[in-house]
Amino acid sequence: MEAFLANPEQALVQLLTGLAGASSLFLVASGLSIIFGVTRIVNFAHGSFYMLGAFIAYSALEHLPRTPLGFWGGVLAAALAVAAIGLVVELVLLRRIYRAPELFQLLATFGVVLVVQDIALAVWGAEDLLGPRAPGLRGAVTILGQPFPAYDLVLVFIGPAVLGLLMLLFHATRWGVLVRAATQDREMVQALGVNQAWLFTGVFALGSFLAGLGGALQVPREAASLHMDLAIIAEVFVVVVVGGLGSIPGAFLAALLIAVVHAFGIVIFPKITLALIFLVMAVVLVFRPYGLLGRPLAPQRASGDALAARGYGKSDYPGLGLAVIAALALLAFAGGDYALTVLTEILILALFAASLHFMMGPGGMASFGHAAYFGLGAYGAALLVKYWAAPMALGLLAAPLAAGFMGVVFGWFCVRLSGVYLAMLTLAFAQIVWSIAFQWVEVTGGDNGVLGVWPSEWAHAKEAYYLLALALCGASILLLRRMIFAPFGFALRAGRDSPLRAEATGIDLALVQRVAFSIAAAFAGLAGGLFAYATGSVFPTYISISRSVDALLMVLLGGVETLTGPVIGAALFVGLQEQLARATELWRLLLGLIIILLVLAFPQGIAGAAQRLVARRA
């Protein structure tokens, strides 16, 4: 800060850098905000469209003349190509699942992410590709004696220009008026005779165009890579939520705020740079639950419940669970080391998924950051081993305690919100935890992680540790099931189904939800501790967004309506991943296609579909 006060010219250049980043961020975020505002789809594949924009622009610019017309024509052509791809995705996939629960739509878009990743790998290869500079904008301009890239200066003005065009589109055209009306109440728009399907298609194509344009414009600034999709999507989610879901001016304001905070934070607060934008989002959501310019979302009367789970069927027998545990115990003496390793991972991830299901199913609280507690449990056990040489029993006790304590702290803030806003606040807290683990090198080891986290001598054998994991995970899952059918579980489900009526009957709903949040965090922490001893190490990736998405995938694949869903989902997800990765290099493509097909065929999940089939026959 003192350096900026002593050198205001440098502060101005840093501000312009932030404004250039804000323009790029706004282009992608505005597309996602438009799509969510109308379709209510949390489009996880939006980052993939951004990545495709960069790759397609690279290929186009390599073949077009190195002239201003060739460059800007290539950028526009790439954005239009991505719009066409988005159009196909909407017509072929999303149009079929608009009435499915919202989180199943997210699951489908994650399948698209996996498909696009491997298609990009097959077409452009694994190497990063740096495109040509923009003709006429390759140098720098001098501003108050400080050099500043000429291309970035152009980007500073592109963002406001696109904002102006979008506002003109939405306020001066009939189509734009219909889009704004659908953002407020899409069922009423349909009741007035508007062809809602084609409105959704147009909105999705426009959002994809903006994402592709944002990616294409990045080609002169950074290399196109296969990691661009997940790198951008977290920041875009932050911008959309901070600005207010469905608000274009809000997205622009939030992009300015986030980009400028990041530009100055990287100089002033280098130790917390990675967490800074998520700290901003957490603060905004605590004080402005619907974002800076957002408003409460209108209820979607025609669609299914966002989280499903109105009740649990008779197919969830506790005796069946005990029989399965007994059968799995016999495998300890029949399976080889590899099979036991895979089965141990399935058991641990089944507990991880079951802990998330405890929040989502009975509690109606979705989480995009559940990996925070998985990672906190793993680090809680690992740090005891590293600094105090604690035995495994103490580490496995510390894991759920550490995660549960942070669940109490984070849950106090999170349960004040609902829906997507609650899910995004959990993501913010998870990313804060991840950044601390990544940047606090002196304690956590940073990216090198914590090594040498091995189980006690009696559990070194694969068979012994497998039986330990089976006992702890099986008992924990059955305990979670018991709590769902206890009075506490009924109070939690009452608050999910009818909050006002639950509070009128005397239920302290906020307290019940906070307790459920903490219980889910503690069991996720136990799963993390078991995973740390199973792998012998702990890394910041245990808290990453992809780990949280894995938990969501397992719950949704199995079915959020049933208690067996998380277990079936974990077995299916890990088994498919293991077998496909061994069979082909394009395993993500196949896994993504399988996920998409399962969503189309079983929108209630595998276990949910089986339960409904049994109920129908009965």
LOGU-598398 format. One line per 8 residues: number of its first residue (from 0); their letters; for each residue x, y, z of C-alpha. Coordinates in steps of 0.05 Angstrom, whole numbers, plus 5000, padded with zeros to 4 digits. Layout:
BEGIN
NUM> a> X,Y,Z ~ ...;
This chain:
BEGIN
0> meaflanp> 5000,5000,5000 ~ 5056,5048,5017 ~ 5089,5034,4950 ~ 5024,5054,4914 ~ 5018,5118,4955 ~ 5089,5136,4938 ~ 5080,5118,4864 ~ 5008,5134,4841;
8> eqalvqll> 5028,5121,4769 ~ 5040,5048,4786 ~ 4973,5045,4822 ~ 4939,5071,4758 ~ 4972,5017,4716 ~ 4950,4964,4767 ~ 4879,4992,4764 ~ 4879,4988,4688;
16> tglagass> 4904,4916,4692 ~ 4845,4901,4737 ~ 4796,4935,4689 ~ 4823,4894,4631 ~ 4813,4830,4672 ~ 4744,4854,4691 ~ 4724,4861,4618 ~ 4745,4790,4602;
24> lflvasgl> 4711,4763,4665 ~ 4647,4801,4650 ~ 4641,4772,4580 ~ 4640,4701,4608 ~ 4600,4717,4670 ~ 4546,4755,4632 ~ 4533,4693,4590 ~ 4526,4649,4651;
32> siifgvtr> 4481,4700,4685 ~ 4435,4704,4625 ~ 4430,4628,4620 ~ 4415,4619,4693 ~ 4366,4677,4697 ~ 4321,4645,4644 ~ 4333,4570,4646 ~ 4353,4563,4720;
40> ivnfahgs> 4410,4517,4698 ~ 4475,4522,4736 ~ 4515,4510,4673 ~ 4581,4478,4695 ~ 4600,4471,4621 ~ 4604,4546,4613 ~ 4679,4543,4627 ~ 4685,4491,4572;
48> fymlgafi> 4654,4539,4522 ~ 4705,4591,4544 ~ 4761,4541,4532 ~ 4733,4521,4464 ~ 4731,4595,4445 ~ 4805,4600,4459 ~ 4824,4537,4421 ~ 4780,4552,4360;
56> aysalehl> 4807,4623,4357 ~ 4878,4596,4359 ~ 4864,4551,4300 ~ 4828,4605,4262 ~ 4883,4657,4273 ~ 4936,4608,4251 ~ 4904,4605,4181 ~ 4876,4675,4172;
64> prtplgfw> 4918,4734,4147 ~ 4957,4770,4202 ~ 4917,4834,4192 ~ 4868,4871,4237 ~ 4810,4845,4195 ~ 4836,4774,4199 ~ 4847,4777,4274 ~ 4780,4807,4294;
72> ggvlaaal> 4745,4764,4242 ~ 4777,4702,4272 ~ 4755,4723,4342 ~ 4683,4733,4319 ~ 4683,4668,4280 ~ 4707,4630,4342 ~ 4651,4661,4384 ~ 4599,4643,4332;
80> avaaiglv> 4626,4571,4328 ~ 4619,4564,4403 ~ 4548,4592,4399 ~ 4532,4538,4348 ~ 4561,4485,4395 ~ 4520,4512,4452 ~ 4458,4510,4408 ~ 4470,4436,4394;
88> velvllrr> 4481,4420,4468 ~ 4416,4455,4486 ~ 4375,4421,4432 ~ 4403,4351,4441 ~ 4412,4349,4517 ~ 4386,4405,4559 ~ 4318,4412,4526 ~ 4303,4341,4549;
96> iyrapelf> 4316,4355,4623 ~ 4289,4425,4636 ~ 4236,4395,4682 ~ 4286,4352,4720 ~ 4312,4375,4788 ~ 4362,4431,4780 ~ 4421,4393,4808 ~ 4411,4337,4757;
104> qllatfgv> 4417,4390,4704 ~ 4484,4409,4735 ~ 4504,4336,4732 ~ 4488,4334,4658 ~ 4530,4396,4644 ~ 4588,4365,4682 ~ 4583,4306,4635 ~ 4590,4356,4578;
112> vlvvqdia> 4653,4383,4613 ~ 4685,4314,4611 ~ 4666,4303,4539 ~ 4693,4370,4516 ~ 4759,4360,4554 ~ 4776,4296,4517 ~ 4752,4323,4449 ~ 4798,4383,4459;
120> lavwgaed> 4854,4336,4479 ~ 4844,4295,4416 ~ 4839,4355,4369 ~ 4891,4403,4398 ~ 4936,4359,4440 ~ 4959,4367,4512 ~ 5008,4424,4499 ~ 4991,4496,4516;
128> llgprapg> 4981,4537,4452 ~ 5000,4611,4450 ~ 4965,4649,4395 ~ 4990,4708,4354 ~ 4989,4779,4380 ~ 4935,4826,4355 ~ 4960,4865,4294 ~ 4973,4937,4312;
136> lrgavtil> 4967,4923,4386 ~ 5031,4885,4399 ~ 5068,4939,4437 ~ 5054,4982,4498 ~ 5028,5052,4508 ~ 5057,5100,4559 ~ 5009,5124,4612 ~ 5038,5175,4661;
144> gqpfpayd> 5106,5148,4646 ~ 5087,5075,4657 ~ 5082,5024,4601 ~ 5016,4988,4592 ~ 4999,4935,4539 ~ 4960,4965,4482 ~ 4916,4903,4475 ~ 4896,4905,4548;
152> lvlvfigp> 4876,4978,4539 ~ 4829,4957,4483 ~ 4800,4903,4529 ~ 4784,4957,4581 ~ 4734,4987,4532 ~ 4707,4922,4503 ~ 4672,4903,4568 ~ 4630,4968,4575;
160> avlgllml> 4615,4964,4500 ~ 4587,4894,4507 ~ 4547,4916,4568 ~ 4516,4972,4528 ~ 4498,4926,4471 ~ 4466,4876,4519 ~ 4426,4929,4554 ~ 4403,4954,4486;
168> lfhatrwg> 4384,4883,4466 ~ 4344,4870,4529 ~ 4308,4936,4532 ~ 4297,4956,4459 ~ 4276,4890,4427 ~ 4216,4845,4437 ~ 4260,4784,4446 ~ 4299,4820,4501;
176> vlvraatq> 4235,4840,4537 ~ 4213,4767,4536 ~ 4280,4746,4564 ~ 4274,4795,4621 ~ 4202,4772,4634 ~ 4225,4699,4635 ~ 4279,4717,4684 ~ 4225,4741,4732;
184> dremvqal> 4172,4688,4720 ~ 4182,4639,4663 ~ 4117,4600,4676 ~ 4076,4664,4667 ~ 4113,4678,4601 ~ 4094,4608,4577 ~ 4022,4618,4599 ~ 4019,4680,4555;
192> gvnqawlf> 4034,4637,4493 ~ 4108,4649,4485 ~ 4147,4590,4456 ~ 4189,4578,4517 ~ 4232,4523,4485 ~ 4259,4568,4430 ~ 4268,4625,4480 ~ 4313,4580,4521;
200> tgvfalgs> 4351,4559,4459 ~ 4364,4631,4439 ~ 4387,4649,4509 ~ 4434,4590,4513 ~ 4464,4606,4445 ~ 4475,4679,4466 ~ 4507,4657,4532 ~ 4553,4608,4495;
208> flaglgga> 4571,4663,4445 ~ 4593,4709,4502 ~ 4634,4653,4535 ~ 4667,4637,4468 ~ 4681,4711,4456 ~ 4714,4717,4524 ~ 4758,4657,4509 ~ 4777,4680,4439;
216> lqvpreaa> 4798,4749,4465 ~ 4845,4716,4515 ~ 4887,4683,4461 ~ 4937,4741,4454 ~ 4943,4745,4530 ~ 4950,4673,4552 ~ 4960,4605,4523 ~ 4900,4562,4507;
224> slhmdlai> 4903,4500,4552 ~ 4860,4442,4576 ~ 4857,4472,4645 ~ 4823,4537,4625 ~ 4753,4511,4637 ~ 4759,4495,4711 ~ 4805,4554,4723 ~ 4754,4604,4698;
232> iaevfvvv> 4689,4573,4722 ~ 4702,4586,4796 ~ 4715,4660,4784 ~ 4655,4665,4738 ~ 4610,4633,4791 ~ 4636,4684,4841 ~ 4621,4743,4795 ~ 4551,4718,4778;
240> vvgglgsi> 4532,4705,4851 ~ 4563,4770,4878 ~ 4528,4810,4824 ~ 4462,4774,4833 ~ 4437,4715,4793 ~ 4406,4738,4727 ~ 4429,4811,4734 ~ 4474,4835,4676;
248> pgaflaal> 4491,4903,4709 ~ 4504,4864,4773 ~ 4552,4818,4736 ~ 4589,4879,4708 ~ 4594,4911,4776 ~ 4617,4847,4808 ~ 4669,4835,4753 ~ 4698,4904,4766;
256> liavvhaf> 4700,4891,4841 ~ 4731,4822,4836 ~ 4782,4839,4783 ~ 4805,4903,4817 ~ 4810,4869,4885 ~ 4851,4813,4853 ~ 4896,4862,4816 ~ 4914,4901,4879;
264> givifpki> 4910,4842,4926 ~ 4965,4804,4889 ~ 5012,4862,4907 ~ 4985,4883,4976 ~ 4964,4815,5004 ~ 5005,4763,4966 ~ 4996,4710,5020 ~ 4920,4708,5013;
272> tlaliflv> 4914,4723,4938 ~ 4880,4657,4922 ~ 4827,4666,4977 ~ 4814,4740,4967 ~ 4759,4737,4915 ~ 4723,4683,4955 ~ 4729,4725,5018 ~ 4695,4781,4979;
280> mavvlvfr> 4639,4733,4958 ~ 4630,4708,5029 ~ 4625,4778,5057 ~ 4576,4800,5003 ~ 4531,4740,5013 ~ 4531,4747,5088 ~ 4507,4820,5084 ~ 4471,4817,5016;
288> pygllgrp> 4442,4746,5010 ~ 4420,4756,4938 ~ 4482,4792,4913 ~ 4494,4866,4899 ~ 4438,4876,4849 ~ 4401,4810,4854 ~ 4332,4793,4881 ~ 4299,4730,4908;
296> lapqrasg> 4286,4679,4853 ~ 4213,4668,4834 ~ 4189,4597,4852 ~ 4187,4550,4792 ~ 4118,4521,4797 ~ 4122,4474,4738 ~ 4189,4442,4753 ~ 4207,4389,4803;
304> dalaargy> 4236,4402,4871 ~ 4307,4427,4866 ~ 4332,4372,4911 ~ 4277,4320,4906 ~ 4272,4276,4968 ~ 4201,4282,4992 ~ 4208,4217,5029 ~ 4246,4152,5035;
312> gksdypgl> 4218,4087,5011 ~ 4212,4019,5042 ~ 4269,3993,5000 ~ 4318,4024,5049 ~ 4321,3966,5099 ~ 4375,3970,5153 ~ 4379,3895,5153 ~ 4399,3896,5080;
320> glaviaal> 4456,3943,5099 ~ 4482,3896,5151 ~ 4479,3838,5101 ~ 4518,3878,5050 ~ 4571,3896,5103 ~ 4578,3822,5120 ~ 4586,3803,5047 ~ 4638,3858,5037;
328> allafagg> 4677,3833,5097 ~ 4685,3765,5064 ~ 4719,3800,5005 ~ 4778,3817,5050 ~ 4799,3744,5045 ~ 4782,3734,4971 ~ 4805,3798,4936 ~ 4876,3816,4916;
336> dyaltvlt> 4913,3879,4936 ~ 4888,3920,4878 ~ 4815,3900,4889 ~ 4821,3916,4963 ~ 4851,3984,4947 ~ 4794,4001,4901 ~ 4742,3975,4949 ~ 4773,4016,5006;
344> eililalf> 4768,4078,4964 ~ 4695,4063,4946 ~ 4678,4054,5020 ~ 4711,4120,5040 ~ 4679,4159,4983 ~ 4612,4126,4998 ~ 4616,4156,5069 ~ 4637,4222,5039;
352> aaslhfmm> 4577,4221,4991 ~ 4530,4198,5047 ~ 4551,4257,5090 ~ 4533,4304,5033 ~ 4468,4268,5021 ~ 4450,4279,5095 ~ 4450,4354,5079 ~ 4419,4351,5010;
360> gpggmasf> 4365,4298,5018 ~ 4333,4307,5087 ~ 4360,4378,5096 ~ 4350,4407,5026 ~ 4417,4442,5031 ~ 4461,4434,4969 ~ 4536,4444,4977 ~ 4587,4460,4924;
368> ghaayfgl> 4644,4459,4975 ~ 4635,4396,5016 ~ 4707,4376,5001 ~ 4728,4429,5053 ~ 4709,4381,5109 ~ 4738,4320,5074 ~ 4804,4358,5068 ~ 4801,4387,5139;
376> gaygaall> 4793,4316,5166 ~ 4852,4292,5124 ~ 4896,4350,5147 ~ 4873,4343,5219 ~ 4899,4271,5220 ~ 4961,4285,5178 ~ 4986,4344,5218 ~ 4980,4304,5283;
384> vkywaapm> 5024,4252,5251 ~ 5073,4302,5223 ~ 5084,4345,5285 ~ 5067,4299,5344 ~ 5075,4229,5314 ~ 5004,4214,5338 ~ 4978,4143,5331 ~ 4924,4128,5279;
392> algllaap> 4869,4122,5331 ~ 4881,4194,5354 ~ 4885,4218,5282 ~ 4818,4185,5264 ~ 4787,4218,5326 ~ 4816,4287,5308 ~ 4792,4283,5236 ~ 4716,4288,5249;
400> laagfmgv> 4727,4336,5307 ~ 4767,4386,5264 ~ 4718,4381,5206 ~ 4657,4384,5252 ~ 4683,4446,5288 ~ 4692,4483,5222 ~ 4623,4457,5201 ~ 4595,4494,5262;
408> vfgwfcvr> 4631,4558,5242 ~ 4614,4556,5167 ~ 4544,4529,5179 ~ 4526,4588,5222 ~ 4533,4632,5161 ~ 4510,4584,5107 ~ 4442,4563,5134 ~ 4419,4635,5131;
416> lsgvylam> 4416,4626,5055 ~ 4381,4576,5010 ~ 4386,4546,4941 ~ 4443,4566,4896 ~ 4465,4622,4942 ~ 4476,4573,4999 ~ 4513,4526,4953 ~ 4558,4582,4928;
424> ltlafaqi> 4574,4606,4999 ~ 4597,4535,5016 ~ 4641,4539,4954 ~ 4670,4605,4979 ~ 4688,4575,5047 ~ 4718,4513,5013 ~ 4762,4555,4968 ~ 4786,4596,5028;
432> vwsiafqw> 4805,4531,5063 ~ 4839,4506,4999 ~ 4879,4570,4991 ~ 4903,4566,5063 ~ 4926,4494,5053 ~ 4960,4513,4988 ~ 4995,4577,5011 ~ 5011,4562,5084;
440> vevtggdn> 5073,4524,5063 ~ 5106,4527,5132 ~ 5051,4485,5164 ~ 5016,4445,5109 ~ 5074,4437,5060 ~ 5035,4474,5006 ~ 5031,4438,4940 ~ 5081,4385,4965;
448> gvlgvwps> 5030,4363,5016 ~ 5040,4322,5079 ~ 5074,4255,5067 ~ 5084,4193,5111 ~ 5014,4189,5139 ~ 5013,4114,5148 ~ 4965,4071,5190 ~ 4986,4036,5254;
456> ewahakea> 5028,3973,5247 ~ 4969,3927,5258 ~ 4932,3959,5200 ~ 4989,3960,5150 ~ 4962,3899,5113 ~ 4911,3915,5058 ~ 4862,3866,5088 ~ 4865,3897,5158;
464> yyllalal> 4857,3969,5134 ~ 4800,3948,5088 ~ 4763,3916,5146 ~ 4776,3979,5188 ~ 4748,4024,5133 ~ 4689,3977,5124 ~ 4673,3978,5198 ~ 4678,4053,5206;
472> cgasilll> 4645,4072,5141 ~ 4590,4021,5147 ~ 4574,4040,5219 ~ 4575,4114,5200 ~ 4528,4106,5141 ~ 4479,4065,5184 ~ 4483,4118,5238 ~ 4467,4172,5187;
480> rrmifapf> 4407,4130,5165 ~ 4384,4123,5237 ~ 4388,4198,5248 ~ 4345,4210,5186 ~ 4289,4168,5216 ~ 4298,4197,5286 ~ 4257,4257,5310 ~ 4315,4302,5291;
488> gfalragr> 4312,4276,5219 ~ 4237,4287,5215 ~ 4246,4359,5240 ~ 4300,4369,5188 ~ 4255,4342,5132 ~ 4197,4385,5157 ~ 4240,4447,5151 ~ 4259,4426,5081;
496> dsplraea> 4188,4414,5057 ~ 4152,4472,5093 ~ 4197,4520,5131 ~ 4141,4566,5154 ~ 4097,4509,5179 ~ 4157,4477,5214 ~ 4173,4541,5251 ~ 4100,4551,5269;
504> tgidlalv> 4100,4483,5304 ~ 4158,4505,5348 ~ 4217,4476,5310 ~ 4280,4519,5315 ~ 4295,4509,5241 ~ 4360,4548,5240 ~ 4388,4507,5298 ~ 4366,4441,5267;
512> qrvafsia> 4399,4459,5200 ~ 4463,4482,5234 ~ 4467,4417,5273 ~ 4455,4377,5208 ~ 4509,4418,5173 ~ 4559,4402,5229 ~ 4541,4328,5230 ~ 4551,4323,5155;
520> aafaglag> 4618,4360,5161 ~ 4642,4313,5217 ~ 4627,4249,5177 ~ 4660,4279,5115 ~ 4721,4293,5160 ~ 4722,4221,5182 ~ 4722,4200,5109 ~ 4780,4248,5097;
528> glfayatg> 4820,4220,5155 ~ 4810,4149,5130 ~ 4831,4170,5060 ~ 4894,4203,5087 ~ 4917,4138,5121 ~ 4896,4097,5060 ~ 4939,4138,5012 ~ 4995,4157,5061;
536> svfptyis> 4992,4230,5042 ~ 4949,4293,5040 ~ 4949,4347,4987 ~ 4909,4411,4975 ~ 4873,4376,4918 ~ 4832,4340,4972 ~ 4796,4407,4982 ~ 4792,4426,4909;
544> isrsvdal> 4729,4442,4870 ~ 4735,4377,4831 ~ 4732,4337,4896 ~ 4668,4372,4916 ~ 4639,4359,4847 ~ 4657,4285,4855 ~ 4614,4283,4918 ~ 4556,4315,4881;
552> lmvllggv> 4564,4267,4823 ~ 4562,4206,4869 ~ 4499,4230,4905 ~ 4462,4249,4842 ~ 4483,4187,4803 ~ 4457,4142,4857 ~ 4396,4185,4873 ~ 4383,4238,4926;
560> etltgpvi> 4314,4208,4941 ~ 4342,4144,4972 ~ 4389,4127,5028 ~ 4426,4075,4986 ~ 4437,4126,4930 ~ 4504,4154,4955 ~ 4532,4084,4964 ~ 4510,4061,4895;
568> gaalfvgl> 4534,4126,4864 ~ 4603,4120,4897 ~ 4611,4048,4872 ~ 4588,4067,4802 ~ 4631,4130,4798 ~ 4696,4099,4824 ~ 4686,4034,4787 ~ 4673,4069,4720;
576> qeqlarat> 4731,4116,4730 ~ 4779,4059,4747 ~ 4758,4014,4690 ~ 4754,4068,4637 ~ 4821,4098,4657 ~ 4854,4030,4649 ~ 4819,4017,4582 ~ 4831,4081,4543;
584> elwrlllg> 4864,4149,4546 ~ 4797,4181,4527 ~ 4764,4156,4591 ~ 4735,4225,4607 ~ 4698,4225,4542 ~ 4667,4157,4556 ~ 4652,4174,4629 ~ 4619,4239,4608;
592> liiillvl> 4576,4204,4556 ~ 4555,4152,4608 ~ 4537,4206,4658 ~ 4495,4242,4605 ~ 4460,4178,4586 ~ 4446,4161,4659 ~ 4417,4231,4671 ~ 4371,4223,4610;
600> afpqgiag> 4350,4152,4628 ~ 4347,4159,4704 ~ 4334,4232,4724 ~ 4321,4207,4795 ~ 4387,4169,4798 ~ 4400,4094,4794 ~ 4373,4077,4863 ~ 4316,4127,4856;
608> aaqrlvar> 4293,4096,4791 ~ 4297,4026,4820 ~ 4257,4047,4881 ~ 4203,4078,4837 ~ 4200,4015,4794 ~ 4191,3971,4856 ~ 4137,4018,4883 ~ 4100,4018,4816;
616> ra> 4099,3942,4812 ~ 4077,3937,4884;
